[in-house]
Amino acid sequence: MPPRRRILVADGRAALTAWALTQQSAEVLDRPTTALAVRFTLEELGVRAPGRSVEVRVPPFGVVQCVEGLQHRRGTPPNVIETDAATWLALAVGLESQAEAAGDGRLRVSGTRADLTAYLPLFPDLEAS
């Protein structure tokens, strides 16, 4: 059963579009809009890659378990991806690759299944916004 949506798609896309537009200027997006964009993209990842074998963390805004495979139930998951909001959103719209972000330490990856290259970017149409 796919996860239920908590964020309206239109609201999430609006927040993500607002974030993408700030990437072309020196403007900084407000925290509530950034939080909405992060939570929406995490929710979208959970819809597109249902499962519980990989945990994606974007503190302090959200976390999602995704990708089919062995399910994690207790303790620290064996496959974890963790990053900050700006890096996560850049991955979600295709401004960066997982390898680039991991290469300079902004994306921390542990576990053999912690690879989202098959699912990212989630919204490549926003890259040129």
Sequence and secondary structure as in RCSB ss.txt:
>XXXX:A:sequence
MPPRRRILVADGRAALTAWALTQQSAEVLDRPTTALAVRFTLEELGVRAPGRSVEVRVPPFGVVQCVEGLQHRRG
TPPNVIETDAATWLALAVGLESQAEAAGDGRLRVSGTRADLTAYLPLFPDLEAS
>XXXX:A:secstr
      S HHHHHHHHHHHHHHTTSS    HHHHHHHHHHHHHHHHHHS SSSEEEEETTTEEEEESSSS   SS
S SSEEEE HHHHHHHHHTSS HHHHHHTTSEEEESTT   TTT  S GGGTT 
